[in-house]
Amino acid sequence: MKLSLLKIIRRLQAMQLDQSGAKEQRRTFSAYGIPVCEVVYRPATHDFTFIRYSPQEEFQFDLLDLVAIEVYDTLYAFEHSF
């Protein structure tokens, strides 16, 4: 898998460490150039929203590790569906 769990964790940590003052940080995760899911981080509440595009689902997390696992599982399932 091209996007390893460690790379996903680093992208999510960058969202937490951002000092721009933005109300939220968004990252889209893709496989084969196709957007598969998105994560939104809200610094004010320190929570993550995980959005899966197909099937359309949305989950709230307060731990980075759980979001990273969900992103990894979603990308893995998408890449192995072909």
Phi, psi and omega in degrees: 000127185296317183262097184284166180301322180297319178295322178296314180300317179298320178295320179290322177296323178299326177296317181291326184274351182300132182248021184286344181086007179294148180291333177206155177245137180236139174225133176256138179246128186236158172225131183056031179079006181253122177298128185250322181203170182218148175236133176244129177246132178248107182299326183298324182250354180057039178236160181245144169244123178260127180239116176264133184279324182215113357288151182296113179217153180219133181227149176255137178223149173248359178242129180302319183300319181292322177294316180300318179295320179295317177297312180301311180299320180293316178295319179298313180298319180295313182294333181261014178268358181262000000 
